Amino acid sequence: MRTRKQITLVAAVLLIVSVAYIQSRNPARAEEARSEVSVQGQGFITVDGPDLKSKIDAAIKQGRARSPQTPFWTAYSFDVRPGVAVDAEWRNFKGSTTSYSEGTNISIGTSGGVTVETRNLGIFMLHEGGTSSMTRVEVYNLDRRREYSGYPVYWLGRGGNEESLNLLRILAESNAARKVTEHATVAIALHDDPRVGEILKNFVRNSQVEKVRSTAVFWLGQIGGEQTFLADLVRNEGENTEVRKQAAFAIGVSKDQTALASLQSLYGGVTNREVKKQIIFAASINENKDAGVDFLIKVAGSDADREARKQALFWLGQKAGERSLGALSDTINNSDADTEVQKHAVFAISQRARDESIPLLIKTARTHAKPEVRKQAMFWLGQTGDDRALEFFKEILTK
């Protein structure tokens, strides 16, 4: 007679084989089957019903009946946008990672030249015991085991896009805590559905919660195709400064080919210093690296605002390559340059690789016409601990 453990193992193997077959015939159905494989053995309580709302209502009823004071989760899988990874570890990752509460990390980028993504995700909603309130919405990677704070999880299966988006939209527009409204906005953005962009834009236009608005702006940049909407936010002098800055950042990290040109065009028409500095930063992280360096060099060399020049120099210091290093050197050696800007250029050089920075810092410390700039170079040389810096200090101290 087979034991329960053996029967469970056989069932799991059969389910995995079924997923492989379904994948070849129906990829969408395969994702649903894969989710079911992932939740096997995690102790989730399956809830049946004709639709998502009915299942949630049934789960709440079961949860209250089982233990009225114990919090519990309701959870379901959904159609996930390609090109995003949640709670996954990658080697040689290149890209950006955004961290949300409870340790949820969302990454966008590549690993070994291949786009990273996790398509098997679940939306988890925490219901407090003894009340009707929902206190958290989280997006978790179903391929990674979690403790779920020790609370029971009522599994609702797969949620259709329309009912899932409608549910999350209500949560994002509610007066609930940030862990509900902001995270519901993120969950919407992760759906693979053409309606997502318009939903997020409506949040930006109408939401009274600034975190929901700024989160929606960020994800509009990731979705792509929203350059005009984001640019209008950046140039809108009546808009909240943080939202404008987030819009500039969203343009910078977007994959749109016109992103860098859009930032350059916006820069000349913006008067708010904080927004201008954010545009400089956004240009520095854009994928169009050569054009980004050109823009930074132009700002560093000719902008009327000292703070803008310093900001551009700082980000040039983070850029590898001879052109960015040359721009920093030119600023230091320009006899007409602002002293504070030159000191900032020295700092930017100090942040580069030692084989690049040490010779230039020594040269500046030894020969620059301005004592303040020489002193700055000496200070940063002293922070390196490099043998070449030590020899330089011995030389000048023994004269």
C-alpha positions in Angstrom: 0.0 0.0 0.0 1.3 3.4 -0.9 1.9 5.9 1.8 0.4 9.4 1.7 3.9 10.8 1.0 4.3 8.5 -2.0 0.9 9.5 -3.4 1.7 13.2 -3.0 5.0 12.7 -4.8 3.4 10.8 -7.7 0.7 13.5 -8.0 3.4 16.2 -8.1 5.3 14.4 -10.8 2.1 14.0 -12.9 1.3 17.7 -12.4 4.8 18.7 -13.6 4.5 16.4 -16.7 1.1 18.0 -17.4 2.6 21.5 -17.2 5.3 20.5 -19.8 2.6 19.2 -22.1 0.3 22.3 -21.7 3.3 24.6 -22.2 3.7 23.2 -25.7 0.0 23.7 -26.5 -1.2 26.7 -24.5 1.4 29.0 -22.8 -1.2 31.0 -20.9 -2.7 27.8 -19.4 0.8 26.6 -18.7 1.5 29.6 -16.4 -1.7 28.8 -14.5 -0.6 25.2 -14.1 2.9 26.2 -13.0 1.4 28.3 -10.3 -0.6 25.3 -9.1 2.7 23.3 -9.0 4.3 26.0 -6.9 1.6 26.1 -4.3 1.6 22.3 -3.9 3.1 21.4 -0.5 3.0 25.0 0.9 -0.1 24.3 2.9 -2.3 26.7 1.1 -6.1 26.3 1.6 -7.8 26.1 -1.8 -11.0 28.1 -2.2 -13.5 27.5 -5.0 -15.9 29.9 -6.5 -17.2 31.2 -9.9 -15.1 34.4 -9.8 -12.4 36.2 -7.9 -14.8 38.2 -5.7 -16.8 35.1 -4.7 -13.6 33.3 -3.8 -12.4 36.2 -1.7 -15.8 36.4 0.1 -15.7 32.7 0.7 -12.1 32.8 2.0 -12.9 35.6 4.4 -15.9 33.6 5.7 -13.7 30.6 6.2 -10.9 32.6 7.8 -13.3 34.2 10.3 -14.9 30.9 11.1 -11.6 29.1 11.6 -10.0 31.6 14.0 -11.8 35.0 14.3 -8.7 36.8 15.8 -6.0 35.4 13.5 -4.9 37.3 10.5 -4.9 35.4 7.2 -3.9 35.9 3.5 -6.0 35.6 0.4 -3.8 35.0 -2.7 -4.1 34.4 -6.4 -1.8 34.3 -9.5 -2.2 36.5 -12.5 -0.8 37.3 -16.0 2.6 38.8 -15.4 4.3 41.4 -17.6 7.4 40.1 -19.3 10.8 41.6 -18.4 10.4 42.0 -14.7 11.7 39.8 -11.9 10.4 39.7 -8.3 12.5 38.4 -5.4 15.0 36.6 -7.6 18.8 36.4 -7.5 20.9 36.7 -10.6 24.6 36.6 -11.4 26.2 39.4 -13.3 23.0 41.4 -13.1 22.9 44.7 -15.0 19.9 46.9 -14.4 17.9 48.4 -11.6 16.2 47.0 -8.5 13.4 48.7 -6.6 12.8 47.6 -3.0 9.4 47.7 -1.3 8.5 46.8 2.2 8.6 43.3 3.6 11.7 42.5 1.5 10.0 42.5 -1.9 12.5 43.5 -4.6 11.6 44.1 -8.3 14.4 44.0 -10.8 14.5 45.1 -14.4 17.6 44.3 -16.5 19.7 41.5 -17.8 21.9 38.7 -16.5 24.6 37.4 -18.8 22.9 39.4 -21.6 19.5 37.7 -21.1 16.5 39.7 -19.8 15.6 38.6 -16.3 12.0 37.8 -15.5 9.8 35.8 -13.1 6.4 34.9 -14.6 5.1 32.9 -11.7 3.9 35.5 -9.2 1.0 35.8 -6.8 -0.8 38.8 -5.3 -1.2 38.3 -1.5 -3.7 40.3 0.6 -3.5 40.3 4.4 -6.7 40.5 6.3 -6.6 41.4 10.0 -8.2 39.2 12.5 -11.3 40.5 14.3 -11.9 43.2 11.7 -12.9 43.6 8.1 -9.8 45.6 7.2 -7.1 44.7 4.7 -3.7 45.9 5.9 -1.2 44.7 3.2 -1.0 43.8 -0.4 2.2 42.1 -1.5 3.5 40.5 -4.8 5.5 37.4 -4.1 7.4 35.0 -6.2 5.6 31.7 -6.0 8.8 29.8 -6.9 10.3 30.9 -3.6 9.1 29.4 -0.3 8.0 31.9 2.3 6.7 31.7 5.9 3.9 34.3 5.2 4.3 35.5 8.7 3.0 32.2 9.9 -0.6 33.1 8.9 -2.8 30.7 6.8 -3.1 31.4 3.1 -6.3 30.9 1.2 -5.5 30.2 -2.4 -7.9 31.5 -5.0 -6.3 30.1 -8.1 -5.7 32.4 -11.1 -7.4 35.8 -11.3 -8.5 37.0 -14.7 -7.0 40.4 -15.7 -10.2 42.3 -15.7 -11.4 41.2 -12.2 -7.8 41.5 -10.8 -7.3 45.0 -12.2 -10.7 46.1 -11.0 -10.0 44.8 -7.5 -6.5 46.4 -7.3 -7.8 49.7 -8.7 -10.3 49.9 -5.8 -7.6 49.2 -3.3 -5.2 51.7 -4.8 -7.9 54.4 -4.7 -9.0 53.6 -1.1 -8.0 55.3 2.1 -6.1 52.3 3.3 -2.5 52.2 4.5 0.4 52.7 2.2 1.1 49.0 2.1 -2.2 48.6 0.5 -2.5 51.6 -1.9 1.1 51.8 -3.1 1.6 48.0 -3.4 -1.8 47.7 -5.2 -0.4 50.2 -7.7 2.7 48.1 -8.2 0.6 45.0 -8.6 -1.4 46.7 -11.4 1.8 47.7 -13.2 3.0 44.1 -13.2 0.0 42.9 -15.1 0.4 42.0 -18.7 -2.5 43.9 -20.0 -2.9 46.9 -22.4 -5.2 48.7 -20.0 -2.4 49.1 -17.4 -1.0 52.3 -18.9 -4.4 54.2 -18.8 -5.1 53.0 -15.3 -1.8 54.3 -14.1 -2.3 57.6 -15.9 -5.7 58.0 -14.2 -3.9 57.5 -10.8 -1.5 60.3 -11.7 -4.3 62.6 -12.7 -6.8 61.9 -10.0 -5.3 60.2 -6.9 -5.1 62.2 -3.7 -2.2 59.9 -2.4 1.1 61.2 -3.6 2.9 57.9 -3.2 0.3 56.3 -5.5 0.9 59.0 -8.0 4.7 58.8 -7.9 4.6 55.0 -8.1 2.3 55.1 -11.1 4.7 57.6 -12.8 7.7 55.4 -12.2 5.9 52.4 -13.8 4.7 54.4 -16.7 8.4 54.8 -17.6 8.9 51.0 -17.4 5.9 50.2 -19.5 7.1 52.5 -22.3 5.3 54.5 -24.9 4.4 57.3 -22.4 7.1 59.9 -23.2 4.6 62.6 -24.0 2.6 62.2 -20.8 5.8 62.0 -18.6 7.3 65.0 -20.4 4.2 67.1 -19.7 4.5 66.2 -16.0 8.2 67.3 -15.9 7.5 70.7 -17.5 4.3 71.4 -15.5 5.5 74.1 -13.1 2.3 73.7 -11.1 2.8 70.0 -10.5 4.2 68.6 -7.2 8.0 68.7 -7.4 8.5 65.0 -6.3 6.1 63.9 -9.1 8.0 66.0 -11.6 11.3 64.5 -10.5 9.9 61.0 -10.6 8.6 61.7 -14.2 12.1 62.8 -15.2 13.6 59.6 -13.7 11.0 57.5 -15.4 12.0 58.9 -18.8 15.7 58.3 -18.0 15.2 54.6 -17.1 12.7 53.9 -19.9 13.8 51.9 -23.0 12.3 54.4 -25.4 14.8 55.5 -28.1 13.8 59.1 -27.8 14.2 59.3 -24.0 17.6 61.1 -23.9 16.4 63.6 -26.6 13.3 64.3 -24.5 15.4 65.0 -21.4 17.7 67.4 -23.3 14.7 69.2 -24.6 13.0 69.5 -21.2 16.2 70.7 -19.5 16.2 74.1 -21.2 12.6 74.9 -20.4 12.6 73.9 -16.7 13.3 76.5 -14.0 13.0 74.5 -10.8 16.5 73.6 -9.7 15.6 70.3 -8.1 13.9 69.1 -11.3 16.8 70.2 -13.4 19.2 68.3 -11.2 16.9 65.2 -11.6 17.0 65.6 -15.4 20.8 65.6 -15.2 20.7 62.4 -13.1 18.2 60.8 -15.4 20.4 61.5 -18.4 23.4 60.0 -16.7 21.6 56.6 -16.3 19.9 56.5 -19.7 20.9 53.6 -22.0 22.1 56.1 -24.6 25.4 56.4 -22.9 27.4 58.4 -25.5 24.7 61.0 -25.9 24.3 61.1 -22.1 28.0 62.0 -21.7 27.7 64.7 -24.4 24.8 66.2 -22.4 26.7 66.1 -19.1 29.8 67.6 -20.6 27.7 70.5 -22.1 26.0 71.2 -18.7 29.3 70.9 -16.8 31.0 73.3 -19.2 28.4 76.0 -19.9 25.4 76.0 -17.6 24.8 79.3 -15.8 23.8 77.5 -12.6 26.8 76.4 -10.4 24.8 73.6 -8.7 23.8 72.2 -12.1 27.5 72.2 -13.2 28.5 70.5 -10.0 25.8 67.9 -10.5 26.9 67.2 -14.0 30.5 66.9 -12.9 29.6 64.4 -10.2 27.8 62.1 -12.7 30.6 62.4 -15.2 32.8 61.1 -12.4 30.8 58.0 -12.3 31.1 57.4 -16.0 33.9 55.3 -17.4 35.8 56.4 -20.4 38.3 59.0 -21.7 35.7 61.6 -22.7 34.2 62.0 -19.3 37.6 62.0 -17.7 38.8 64.6 -20.1 35.8 66.8 -19.3 36.7 66.7 -15.7 40.3 67.5 -16.4 39.3 70.4 -18.6 37.2 71.9 -15.8 40.0 71.7 -13.4 42.5 73.3 -15.8 40.2 76.0 -17.0 41.6 79.2 -15.5 38.2 81.0 -15.9 36.2 78.2 -14.1 34.4 78.8 -10.8 36.6 77.6 -7.9 33.8 75.7 -6.2 33.1 73.9 -9.5 36.8 73.0 -9.9 36.9 71.6 -6.4 33.8 69.5 -7.2 35.6 68.3 -10.4 38.5 67.2 -8.1 36.1 65.2 -6.0 34.5 63.6 -9.1 37.9 62.5 -10.3 38.7 61.0 -6.9 35.7 58.7 -7.3 37.1 57.1 -10.4 39.5 54.1 -10.7 42.8 54.7 -8.9 44.9 54.4 -12.1 42.9 57.2 -13.6 42.4 59.4 -10.5 45.8 59.2 -8.7 48.0 60.7 -11.4 45.5 63.6 -12.0 45.1 64.3 -8.3 48.9 64.4 -7.9 49.3 66.7 -10.9 46.5 69.0 -9.5 48.0 69.0 -6.0 51.4 69.9 -7.4 50.7 72.4 -10.1 47.3 74.0 -9.9 47.3 77.8 -9.6 44.6 78.0 -6.9 45.5 76.9 -3.4 41.9 75.9 -2.6 41.9 73.4 -5.5 45.4 72.1 -4.6 44.2 71.5 -1.0 41.1 69.6 -2.3 43.3 67.4 -4.4 45.6 66.7 -1.4 42.6 65.9 0.8 41.3 63.2 -1.6 44.8 61.8 -2.2 45.0 61.3 1.5 41.8 59.3 1.5 43.1 56.8 -1.1 45.9 55.1 0.9 47.7 54.6 -2.4 51.5 54.2 -2.4 51.8 56.8 -5.1 50.0 59.3 -2.9 52.2 58.4 0.1 55.3 59.1 -2.0 53.9 62.4 -3.1 53.3 63.5 0.5 56.8 62.4 1.5 58.2 64.5 -1.4 56.4 67.7 -0.4 57.0 67.3 3.3 60.8 66.7 2.9 61.4 69.8 0.8 
